[in-house]
């Protein structure tokens, strides 16, 4: 069992800020900027918390408040922090994942590693350029299969999407450089 869903990393990122209970994390995801990127049901949240605890990335303690039933408070462990840090600094390999995974990474990088934001964006641009070169070489390899027309349409769509993502990331770079110049 390993961690691979963006929602799992989002939970680790929230807990890096401070310890909290599941419903509080759920509210932050639902009502904050991250809620515009990912959707998570309450039952999924509790399932992910159990998984992360089983992996040793978070630890849980009980908190009692007066006559109320005790609630579980979750905290990030050093192991969980190391997994989060490694994930944040690793580029997203496939452009289709940029829309969700890269935006989540960028959200937490600007909070916890602001001095590395340029490096993270540059790494992502390099990964997208590598993927674009891969797509372009596939296009040049032209196939004579029955589905050649549809294969061509799909490949061209992916190439155009990757170009658009690169253009957006270059704009983002310029915005950040302008912000740093102030």
MDTraj code that builds the backbone (N, CA, C; nanometers):
import mdtraj as md
import numpy as np

residues = "UNK UNK UNK UNK UNK UNK UNK UNK UNK UNK UNK UNK UNK UNK UNK UNK UNK UNK UNK UNK UNK UNK UNK UNK UNK UNK UNK UNK UNK UNK UNK UNK UNK UNK UNK UNK UNK UNK UNK UNK UNK UNK UNK UNK UNK UNK UNK UNK UNK UNK UNK UNK UNK UNK UNK UNK UNK UNK UNK UNK UNK UNK UNK UNK UNK UNK UNK UNK UNK UNK UNK UNK UNK UNK UNK UNK UNK UNK UNK UNK UNK UNK UNK UNK UNK UNK UNK UNK UNK UNK UNK UNK UNK UNK UNK UNK UNK UNK UNK UNK UNK UNK UNK UNK UNK UNK UNK UNK UNK UNK UNK UNK UNK UNK UNK UNK UNK UNK UNK UNK UNK UNK UNK UNK UNK UNK UNK UNK UNK UNK UNK UNK UNK UNK UNK UNK UNK UNK UNK UNK UNK UNK UNK UNK UNK UNK UNK UNK UNK UNK UNK UNK UNK UNK UNK UNK UNK UNK UNK UNK UNK UNK UNK UNK UNK UNK UNK UNK UNK UNK UNK UNK UNK UNK UNK UNK UNK UNK UNK UNK UNK UNK".split()
xyz = np.array([
    [0.0856, -0.1178, 0.0000],
    [0.0000, 0.0000, 0.0000],
    [0.0900, 0.1239, 0.0000],
    [0.0562, 0.2149, -0.0875],
    [0.1312, 0.3396, -0.0940],
    [0.0357, 0.4552, -0.1194],
    [0.0869, 0.5720, -0.1097],
    [0.0060, 0.6920, -0.1294],
    [0.0271, 0.7397, -0.2730],
    [-0.0824, 0.7676, -0.3431],
    [-0.0700, 0.8090, -0.4821],
    [-0.1770, 0.9084, -0.5274],
    [-0.2758, 0.9332, -0.4466],
    [-0.3838, 1.0235, -0.4866],
    [-0.3541, 1.1670, -0.4420],
    [-0.3878, 1.2654, -0.5263],
    [-0.3642, 1.4048, -0.4883],
    [-0.4349, 1.4427, -0.3578],
    [-0.5482, 1.3799, -0.3308],
    [-0.6210, 1.4087, -0.2068],
    [-0.5395, 1.3686, -0.0844],
    [-0.4651, 1.2591, -0.0955],
    [-0.3821, 1.2136, 0.0162],
    [-0.2713, 1.3150, 0.0447],
    [-0.2095, 1.3635, -0.0615],
    [-0.1048, 1.4643, -0.0435],
    [-0.1634, 1.5951, 0.0092],
    [-0.2855, 1.6259, -0.0307],
    [-0.3519, 1.7469, 0.0201],
    [-0.3722, 1.7381, 0.1711],
    [-0.4098, 1.6212, 0.2179],
    [-0.4271, 1.6011, 0.3625],
    [-0.2932, 1.6211, 0.4341],
    [-0.1868, 1.5639, 0.3787],
    [-0.0550, 1.5827, 0.4404],
    [-0.0181, 1.7307, 0.4422],
    [-0.0479, 1.8007, 0.3330],
    [-0.0180, 1.9438, 0.3263],
    [-0.0951, 2.0246, 0.4290],
    [-0.2216, 1.9914, 0.4462],
    [-0.3011, 2.0623, 0.5476],
    [-0.2453, 2.0380, 0.6870],
    [-0.2033, 1.9146, 0.7123],
    [-0.1513, 1.8816, 0.8453],
    [-0.0116, 1.9375, 0.8679],
    [0.0572, 1.9751, 0.7611],
    [0.1876, 2.0391, 0.7789],
    [0.1695, 2.1758, 0.8446],
    [0.0577, 2.2415, 0.8162],
    [0.0298, 2.3716, 0.8775],
    [0.0049, 2.3576, 1.0272],
    [-0.0766, 2.2563, 1.0626],
    [-0.1084, 2.2336, 1.2037],
    [-0.1913, 2.1070, 1.2177],
    [-0.1947, 2.0533, 1.3379],
    [-0.2773, 1.9359, 1.3667],
    [-0.4238, 1.9771, 1.3648],
    [-0.5103, 1.8871, 1.3213],
    [-0.6542, 1.9165, 1.3204],
    [-0.7350, 1.7881, 1.3088],
    [-0.8647, 1.8011, 1.3313],
    [-0.9518, 1.6847, 1.3205],
    [-1.0053, 1.6749, 1.1776],
    [-1.0586, 1.5590, 1.1448],
    [-1.1013, 1.5296, 1.0085],
    [-1.2026, 1.6272, 0.9516],
    [-1.3018, 1.6626, 1.0297],
    [-1.4056, 1.7523, 0.9783],
    [-1.3479, 1.8916, 0.9485],
    [-1.2535, 1.9342, 1.0296],
    [-1.1889, 2.0637, 1.0067],
    [-1.1112, 2.0621, 0.8743],
    [-1.0402, 1.9510, 0.8482],
    [-0.9696, 1.9375, 0.7203],
    [-1.0684, 1.9362, 0.6045],
    [-1.1768, 1.8635, 0.6228],
    [-1.2796, 1.8550, 0.5194],
    [-1.3333, 1.9947, 0.4871],
    [-1.3603, 2.0742, 0.5899],
    [-1.4094, 2.2107, 0.5684],
    [-1.3066, 2.2958, 0.4939],
    [-1.1802, 2.2826, 0.5291],
    [-1.0768, 2.3596, 0.4597],
    [-1.0688, 2.3204, 0.3128],
    [-1.0823, 2.1921, 0.2854],
    [-1.0808, 2.1470, 0.1461],
    [-1.2046, 2.1964, 0.0717],
    [-1.3189, 2.1849, 0.1357],
    [-1.4454, 2.2236, 0.0725],
    [-1.4558, 2.3736, 0.0467],
    [-1.4167, 2.4533, 0.1447],
    [-1.4417, 2.5965, 0.1386],
    [-1.3231, 2.6785, 0.0902],
    [-1.2063, 2.6179, 0.0839],
    [-1.0875, 2.6923, 0.0443],
    [-1.0558, 2.6755, -0.1034],
    [-0.9436, 2.7278, -0.1416],
    [-0.8979, 2.7218, -0.2798],
    [-0.8834, 2.5780, -0.3280],
    [-0.8364, 2.4893, -0.2410],
    [-0.8194, 2.3497, -0.2817],
    [-0.9510, 2.2865, -0.3252],
    [-1.0620, 2.3326, -0.2701],
    [-1.1932, 2.2812, -0.3080],
    [-1.2287, 2.3107, -0.4527],
    [-1.1606, 2.4075, -0.5130],
    [-1.1819, 2.4361, -0.6549],
    [-1.1066, 2.3361, -0.7433],
    [-1.0139, 2.2640, -0.6830],
    [-0.9294, 2.1720, -0.7591],
    [-0.9718, 2.0263, -0.7385],
    [-1.0007, 1.9890, -0.6136],
    [-1.0359, 1.8499, -0.5842],
    [-1.1699, 1.8427, -0.5127],
    [-1.2339, 1.7292, -0.5289],
    [-1.3598, 1.7005, -0.4601],
    [-1.3380, 1.5777, -0.3733],
    [-1.3851, 1.5866, -0.2521],
    [-1.3658, 1.4772, -0.1581],
    [-1.4903, 1.4669, -0.0709],
    [-1.5439, 1.3480, -0.0600],
    [-1.6578, 1.3225, 0.0284],
    [-1.6050, 1.2970, 0.1696],
    [-1.6882, 1.3245, 0.2666],
    [-1.6496, 1.3055, 0.4071],
    [-1.6056, 1.1613, 0.4327],
    [-1.6786, 1.0641, 0.3787],
    [-1.6434, 0.9234, 0.3999],
    [-1.5069, 0.8922, 0.3375],
    [-1.4756, 0.9531, 0.2232],
    [-1.3444, 0.9340, 0.1622],
    [-1.2351, 0.9918, 0.2514],
    [-1.2638, 1.1082, 0.3083],
    [-1.1661, 1.1739, 0.3959],
    [-1.1262, 1.0811, 0.5100],
    [-1.2244, 1.0218, 0.5764],
    [-1.1936, 0.9347, 0.6901],
    [-1.1200, 0.8088, 0.6450],
    [-1.1545, 0.7567, 0.5275],
    [-1.0827, 0.6417, 0.4733],
    [-0.9367, 0.6755, 0.4449],
    [-0.9124, 0.7937, 0.3878],
    [-0.7753, 0.8360, 0.3584],
    [-0.6960, 0.8606, 0.4863],
    [-0.7612, 0.9155, 0.5875],
    [-0.6933, 0.9380, 0.7156],
    [-0.6483, 0.8055, 0.7765],
    [-0.7342, 0.7039, 0.7693],
    [-0.6972, 0.5718, 0.8216],
    [-0.5784, 0.5149, 0.7449],
    [-0.5825, 0.5287, 0.6133],
    [-0.4732, 0.4777, 0.5297],
    [-0.3419, 0.5493, 0.5629],
    [-0.3467, 0.6820, 0.5729],
    [-0.2260, 0.7592, 0.6027],
    [-0.1703, 0.7255, 0.7404],
    [-0.2593, 0.6975, 0.8350],
    [-0.2138, 0.6581, 0.9691],
    [-0.1491, 0.5196, 0.9643],
    [-0.2107, 0.4288, 0.8903],
    [-0.1564, 0.2934, 0.8774],
    [-0.0166, 0.2962, 0.8134],
    [0.0049, 0.3886, 0.7203],
    [0.1347, 0.4024, 0.6550],
    [0.2378, 0.4740, 0.7428],
    [0.1923, 0.5322, 0.8537],
    [0.2820, 0.6025, 0.9447],
    [0.3090, 0.7469, 0.9051],
    [0.2292, 0.8021, 0.8145],
    [0.2497, 0.9398, 0.7693],
    [0.1773, 1.0416, 0.8571],
    [0.0767, 0.9946, 0.9298],
    [0.0101, 1.0797, 1.0283],
    [-0.0078, 0.9988, 1.1556],
    [-0.0250, 1.0699, 1.2662],
    [-0.0578, 1.0036, 1.3919],
    [-0.1832, 1.0679, 1.4474],
    [-0.2572, 0.9895, 1.5239],
    [-0.3864, 1.0341, 1.5739],
    [-0.3897, 1.0251, 1.7254],
    [-0.4427, 1.1308, 1.7877],
    [-0.4641, 1.1314, 1.9318],
    [-0.6106, 1.1650, 1.9578],
    [-0.6573, 1.1314, 2.0761],
    [-0.7952, 1.1609, 2.1151],
    [-0.7977, 1.2921, 2.1929],
    [-0.8968, 1.3747, 2.1638],
    [-0.9156, 1.4999, 2.2367],
    [-1.0565, 1.4992, 2.2957],
    [-1.0657, 1.5238, 2.4239],
    [-1.1948, 1.5274, 2.4913],
    [-1.2297, 1.6719, 2.5235],
    [-1.3510, 1.7126, 2.4869],
    [-1.3989, 1.8485, 2.5140],
    [-1.5264, 1.8408, 2.5967],
    [-1.5138, 1.8518, 2.7262],
    [-1.6300, 1.8507, 2.8152],
    [-1.7110, 1.7237, 2.8001],
    [-1.8433, 1.7406, 2.7856],
    [-1.9337, 1.6270, 2.7767],
    [-1.9439, 1.5716, 2.6350],
    [-1.8809, 1.6382, 2.5406],
    [-1.8861, 1.5916, 2.4017],
    [-1.8080, 1.4622, 2.3858],
    [-1.8435, 1.3849, 2.2840],
    [-1.7633, 1.2642, 2.2573],
    [-1.6216, 1.3037, 2.2152],
    [-1.5234, 1.2216, 2.2467],
    [-1.3858, 1.2555, 2.2079],
    [-1.3736, 1.2592, 2.0548],
    [-1.2827, 1.3431, 2.0085],
    [-1.2594, 1.3477, 1.8639],
    [-1.1117, 1.3206, 1.8377],
    [-1.0856, 1.2737, 1.7165],
    [-0.9489, 1.2385, 1.6789],
    [-0.8800, 1.3603, 1.6182],
    [-0.7629, 1.3884, 1.6695],
    [-0.6792, 1.4964, 1.6173],
    [-0.5625, 1.4311, 1.5427],
    [-0.5458, 1.4725, 1.4193],
    [-0.4432, 1.4138, 1.3324],
    [-0.3246, 1.5090, 1.3202],
    [-0.2038, 1.4516, 1.3208],
    [-0.0799, 1.5284, 1.3089],
    [0.0094, 1.4624, 1.2051],
    [0.0877, 1.5434, 1.1379],
    [0.1834, 1.4950, 1.0401],
    [0.3056, 1.4392, 1.1130],
    [0.3522, 1.3227, 1.0726],
    [0.4736, 1.2646, 1.1300],
    [0.5944, 1.3083, 1.0459],
    [0.7150, 1.2938, 1.0990],
    [0.8340, 1.3255, 1.0186],
    [0.8374, 1.2459, 0.8870],
    [0.7936, 1.1218, 0.8933],
    [0.7886, 1.0386, 0.7722],
    [0.6889, 1.0968, 0.6710],
    [0.5749, 1.1402, 0.7190],
    [0.4748, 1.2030, 0.6320],
    [0.5256, 1.3326, 0.5732],
    [0.5982, 1.4085, 0.6528],
    [0.6556, 1.5345, 0.6046],
    [0.7579, 1.5072, 0.4940],
    [0.8394, 1.4050, 0.5113],
    [0.9393, 1.3706, 0.4095],
    [0.8722, 1.3285, 0.2786],
    [0.7650, 1.2511, 0.2882],
    [0.6906, 1.2085, 0.1685],
    [0.6302, 1.3301, 0.0989],
    [0.5738, 1.4209, 0.1761],
    [0.5150, 1.5424, 0.1202],
    [0.6211, 1.6268, 0.0503],
    [0.7342, 1.6479, 0.1159],
    [0.8421, 1.7297, 0.0585],
    [0.8920, 1.6695, -0.0738],
    [0.9102, 1.5396, -0.0764],
    [0.9571, 1.4731, -0.1992],
    [0.8545, 1.4901, -0.3117],
    [0.7275, 1.4744, -0.2792],
    [0.6205, 1.4879, -0.3794],
    [0.6133, 1.6305, -0.4319],
    [0.6246, 1.7281, -0.3434],
    [0.6137, 1.8681, -0.3850],
    [0.7215, 1.9084, -0.4849],
    [0.8374, 1.8496, -0.4728],
    [0.9502, 1.8916, -0.5571],
    [0.9699, 1.8032, -0.6799],
    [0.8873, 1.7030, -0.6976],
    [0.8956, 1.6148, -0.8147],
    [0.7985, 1.6648, -0.9221],
    [0.8461, 1.6916, -1.0449],
    [0.7559, 1.7413, -1.1499],
    [0.6467, 1.6409, -1.1859],
    [0.5348, 1.6929, -1.2295],
    [0.4254, 1.6113, -1.2802],
    [0.4679, 1.5630, -1.4186],
    [0.4558, 1.4344, -1.4445],
    [0.5070, 1.3787, -1.5700],
    [0.4112, 1.3946, -1.6880],
    [0.2821, 1.3879, -1.6624],
    [0.1860, 1.3912, -1.7728],
    [0.1037, 1.5197, -1.7670],
    [0.0950, 1.5903, -1.8780],
    [0.0186, 1.7157, -1.8798],
    [-0.1256, 1.7023, -1.8308],
    [-0.1890, 1.5877, -1.8519],
    [-0.3280, 1.5728, -1.8067],
    [-0.3387, 1.5859, -1.6549],
    [-0.2269, 1.5624, -1.5834],
    [-0.2264, 1.5726, -1.4375],
    [-0.1957, 1.7133, -1.3867],
    [-0.1552, 1.8012, -1.4758],
    [-0.1192, 1.9370, -1.4328],
    [-0.2399, 2.0098, -1.3775],
    [-0.3541, 1.9890, -1.4385],
    [-0.4755, 2.0599, -1.3991],
    [-0.5093, 2.0377, -1.2516],
    [-0.4760, 1.9227, -1.1993],
    [-0.5066, 1.8947, -1.0588],
    [-0.3782, 1.8863, -0.9758],
    [-0.2909, 1.7946, -1.0107],
    [-0.1740, 1.7652, -0.9275],
    [-0.0786, 1.8846, -0.9186],
    [-0.0448, 1.9452, -1.0311],
    [0.0490, 2.0575, -1.0271],
    [-0.0093, 2.1748, -0.9490],
    [-0.1384, 2.2012, -0.9661],
    [-0.1997, 2.3124, -0.8926],
    [-0.1977, 2.2871, -0.7419],
    [-0.2207, 2.1634, -0.7014],
    [-0.2134, 2.1306, -0.5580],
    [-0.0700, 2.1492, -0.5088],
    [0.0266, 2.1017, -0.5867],
    [0.1669, 2.1190, -0.5485],
    [0.2001, 2.2670, -0.5360],
    [0.1588, 2.3449, -0.6335],
    [0.1876, 2.4876, -0.6332],
    [0.1260, 2.5556, -0.5110],
    [0.0063, 2.5137, -0.4727],
    [-0.0612, 2.5685, -0.3550],
    [0.0252, 2.5492, -0.2300],
    [0.0759, 2.4273, -0.2116],
    [0.1549, 2.3984, -0.0921],
    [0.2985, 2.4497, -0.1034],
    [0.3551, 2.4508, -0.2228],
    [0.4909, 2.5036, -0.2403],
    [0.4946, 2.6504, -0.2016],
    [0.3956, 2.7282, -0.2449],
    [0.3971, 2.8711, -0.2100],
    [0.3794, 2.8925, -0.0605],
    [0.3213, 2.7951, 0.0104],
    [0.3076, 2.8061, 0.1563],
    [0.4324, 2.7611, 0.2312],
    [0.4899, 2.6491, 0.1868],
    [0.5969, 2.5857, 0.2648],
    [0.7361, 2.5988, 0.2030],
    [0.7440, 2.6168, 0.0730],
    [0.8745, 2.6256, 0.0061],
    [0.8775, 2.7438, -0.0908],
    [0.8381, 2.8627, -0.0475],
    [0.8269, 2.9753, -0.1429],
    [0.9579, 3.0076, -0.2138],
    [1.0704, 2.9807, -0.1494],
    [1.2009, 3.0052, -0.2104],
    [1.2301, 2.9094, -0.3264],
    [1.1498, 2.8038, -0.3408],
    [1.1729, 2.7046, -0.4474],
    [1.0676, 2.7104, -0.5576],
    [0.9796, 2.8092, -0.5529],
    [0.8691, 2.8131, -0.6481],
    [0.9182, 2.8245, -0.7930],
    [1.0205, 2.9059, -0.8167],
    [1.0747, 2.9186, -0.9526],
    [1.1310, 2.7845, -1.0005],
    [1.2033, 2.7181, -0.9119],
    [1.2618, 2.5874, -0.9443],
    [1.1525, 2.4856, -0.9786],
    [1.0443, 2.4871, -0.9033],
    [0.9344, 2.3929, -0.9253],
    [0.8698, 2.4193, -1.0615],
    [0.8459, 2.5451, -1.0921],
    [0.7842, 2.5795, -1.2206],
    [0.8794, 2.5457, -1.3353],
    [1.0076, 2.5759, -1.3191],
    [1.1051, 2.5412, -1.4230],
    [1.1103, 2.3901, -1.4457],
    [1.1047, 2.3141, -1.3386],
    [1.1033, 2.1679, -1.3502],
    [0.9805, 2.1187, -1.4243],
    [0.8681, 2.1824, -1.3976],
    [0.7438, 2.1437, -1.4656],
    [0.7493, 2.1794, -1.6133],
    [0.8060, 2.2948, -1.6448],
    [0.8218, 2.3344, -1.7850],
    [0.9119, 2.2347, -1.8580],
    [1.0201, 2.1944, -1.7932],
    [1.1104, 2.0958, -1.8542],
    [1.0381, 1.9625, -1.8767],
    [0.9587, 1.9183, -1.7788],
    [0.8846, 1.7924, -1.7923],
    [0.7840, 1.8017, -1.9072],
    [0.7169, 1.9163, -1.9204],
    [0.6204, 1.9350, -2.0297],
    [0.6913, 1.9375, -2.1650],
    [0.8064, 2.0026, -2.1692],
    [0.8831, 2.0052, -2.2941],
    [0.9269, 1.8643, -2.3334],
    [0.9697, 1.7838, -2.2377],
    [1.0061, 1.6447, -2.2661],
    [0.8876, 1.5671, -2.3210],
    [0.7722, 1.5878, -2.2583],
    [0.6517, 1.5184, -2.3039],
    [0.6138, 1.5642, -2.4440],
    [0.6259, 1.6931, -2.4704],
    [0.5949, 1.7473, -2.6031],
    [0.6875, 1.6870, -2.7090],
    [0.8153, 1.6755, -2.6777],
    [0.9103, 1.6136, -2.7721],
    [0.8720, 1.4681, -2.7992],
    [0.8289, 1.3989, -2.6934],
    [0.7823, 1.2605, -2.7090],
    [0.6618, 1.2555, -2.8035],
    [0.5652, 1.3454, -2.7837],
    [0.4467, 1.3484, -2.8702],
    [0.4843, 1.3823, -3.0138],
    [0.5730, 1.4778, -3.0306],
    [0.6156, 1.5185, -3.1655],
    [0.6863, 1.4024, -3.2363],
    [0.7644, 1.3252, -3.1654],
    [0.8318, 1.2115, -3.2292],
    [0.7304, 1.1043, -3.2688],
    [0.6256, 1.0869, -3.1893],
    [0.5189, 0.9931, -3.2259],
    [0.4473, 1.0403, -3.3526],
    [0.4288, 1.1699, -3.3629],
    [0.3613, 1.2245, -3.4810],
    [0.4451, 1.2005, -3.6065],
    [0.5750, 1.2183, -3.5936],
    [0.6637, 1.1974, -3.7083],
    [0.6717, 1.0499, -3.7472],
    [0.6494, 0.9605, -3.6510],
    [0.6584, 0.8180, -3.6780],
    [0.5386, 0.7662, -3.7573],
    [0.4406, 0.8470, -3.7808],
    [0.3205, 0.8163, -3.8602],
    [0.2947, 0.6669, -3.8755],
    [0.1736, 0.6263, -3.8460],
    [0.1350, 0.4858, -3.8534],
    [0.0360, 0.4627, -3.9666],
    [0.0272, 0.3429, -4.0145],
    [-0.0681, 0.3120, -4.1216],
    [-0.1793, 0.2214, -4.0700],
    [-0.2069, 0.2266, -3.9435],
    [-0.3107, 0.1425, -3.8832],
    [-0.4500, 0.1877, -3.9281],
    [-0.5481, 0.0999, -3.9045],
    [-0.6867, 0.1309, -3.9401],
    [-0.7348, 0.2582, -3.8719],
    [-0.6928, 0.2781, -3.7496],
    [-0.7373, 0.3932, -3.6724],
    [-0.6446, 0.5129, -3.6889],
    [-0.5725, 0.5186, -3.7986],
    [-0.4726, 0.6239, -3.8181],
    [-0.5331, 0.7632, -3.8070],
    [-0.6516, 0.7839, -3.8632],
    [-0.7130, 0.9171, -3.8566],
    [-0.7406, 0.9557, -3.7117],
    [-0.8052, 0.8666, -3.6367],
    [-0.8385, 0.8997, -3.4988],
    [-0.7130, 0.9117, -3.4128],
    [-0.6161, 0.8257, -3.4371],
    [-0.4885, 0.8368, -3.3659],
    [-0.4267, 0.9740, -3.3891],
    [-0.4337, 1.0195, -3.5139],
    [-0.3795, 1.1513, -3.5490],
    [-0.4550, 1.2625, -3.4748],
    [-0.5870, 1.2526, -3.4701],
    [-0.6697, 1.3537, -3.4020],
    [-0.6342, 1.3594, -3.2529],
    [-0.6247, 1.2443, -3.1910],
    [-0.5925, 1.2390, -3.0473],
    [-0.4522, 1.2946, -3.0224],
    [-0.3572, 1.2545, -3.1037],
    [-0.2197, 1.3016, -3.0872],
    [-0.2113, 1.4532, -3.1047],
    [-0.2770, 1.5060, -3.2058],
    [-0.2761, 1.6510, -3.2285],
    [-0.3416, 1.7243, -3.1109],
    [-0.4468, 1.6672, -3.0572],
    [-0.5134, 1.7275, -2.9414],
    [-0.4175, 1.7342, -2.8223],
    [-0.3461, 1.6266, -2.7973],
    [-0.2514, 1.6237, -2.6857],
    [-0.1376, 1.7232, -2.7075],
    [-0.0920, 1.7359, -2.8309],
    [0.0143, 1.8314, -2.8625],
    [-0.0342, 1.9738, -2.8372],
    [-0.1546, 2.0047, -2.8827],
    [-0.2088, 2.1396, -2.8618],
    [-0.2295, 2.1690, -2.7131],
    [-0.2781, 2.0716, -2.6391],
    [-0.2979, 2.0909, -2.4956],
    [-0.1651, 2.1150, -2.4249],
    [-0.0627, 2.0429, -2.4644],
    [0.0685, 2.0590, -2.4025],
    [0.1267, 2.1962, -2.4351],
    [0.1079, 2.2417, -2.5598],
    [0.1520, 2.3774, -2.5964],
    [0.0804, 2.4817, -2.5103],
    [-0.0509, 2.4638, -2.4914],
    [-0.1286, 2.5584, -2.4101],
    [-0.0796, 2.5591, -2.2652],
    [-0.0495, 2.4417, -2.2105],
    [0.0020, 2.4344, -2.0735],
    [0.1371, 2.5037, -2.0617],
    [0.2220, 2.4845, -2.1602],
    [0.3523, 2.5508, -2.1578],
    [0.3366, 2.7023, -2.1664],
    [0.2459, 2.7474, -2.2494],
    [0.2214, 2.8917, -2.2596],
    [0.1734, 2.9466, -2.1251],
    [0.0819, 2.8748, -2.0605],
    [0.0303, 2.9176, -1.9300],
    [0.1423, 2.9213, -1.8259],
    [0.2295, 2.8197, -1.8265],
    [0.3376, 2.8164, -1.7276],
    [0.4387, 2.9288, -1.7517],
    [0.4635, 2.9626, -1.8778],
    [0.5540, 3.0748, -1.9068],
    [0.4917, 3.2068, -1.8595],
    [0.3601, 3.2212, -1.8763],
    [0.2909, 3.3403, -1.8236],
    [0.3020, 3.3449, -1.6721],
    [0.2850, 3.2310, -1.6079],
    [0.2965, 3.2213, -1.4625],
    [0.4364, 3.2621, -1.4181],
    [0.5368, 3.2167, -1.4905],
    [0.6750, 3.2539, -1.4608],
    [0.6933, 3.4052, -1.4662],
    [0.6397, 3.4674, -1.5712],
    [0.6525, 3.6126, -1.5871],
    [0.5819, 3.6867, -1.4739],
    [0.4645, 3.6381, -1.4350],
    [0.3915, 3.7003, -1.3240],
    [0.4726, 3.6930, -1.1955],
    [0.5326, 3.5775, -1.1706],
    [0.6133, 3.5612, -1.0497],
    [0.7368, 3.6496, -1.0534],
    [0.7999, 3.6617, -1.1692],
    [0.9170, 3.7477, -1.1816],
    [0.8789, 3.8934, -1.1575],
    [0.7629, 3.9333, -1.2073],
    [0.7157, 4.0700, -1.1853],
    [0.6876, 4.0941, -1.0370],
    [0.6348, 3.9936, -0.9694],
    [0.6067, 4.0041, -0.8256],
    [0.7363, 4.0158, -0.7470],
    [0.8385, 3.9388, -0.7865],
    [0.9674, 3.9430, -0.7179],
    [1.0359, 4.0783, -0.7383],
    [1.0094, 4.1429, -0.8523],
    [1.0738, 4.2720, -0.8842],
    [1.0183, 4.3859, -0.7988],
    [0.8996, 4.3667, -0.7422],
    [0.8382, 4.4743, -0.6608],
    [0.9096, 4.4959, -0.5301],
])
top = md.Topology()
chain = top.add_chain()
for i, resn in enumerate(residues, 1):
    res = top.add_residue(resn, chain, resSeq=i)
    for name in ("N", "CA", "C"):
        top.add_atom(name, md.element.get_by_symbol(name[0]), res)
traj = md.Trajectory(xyz[None], top)
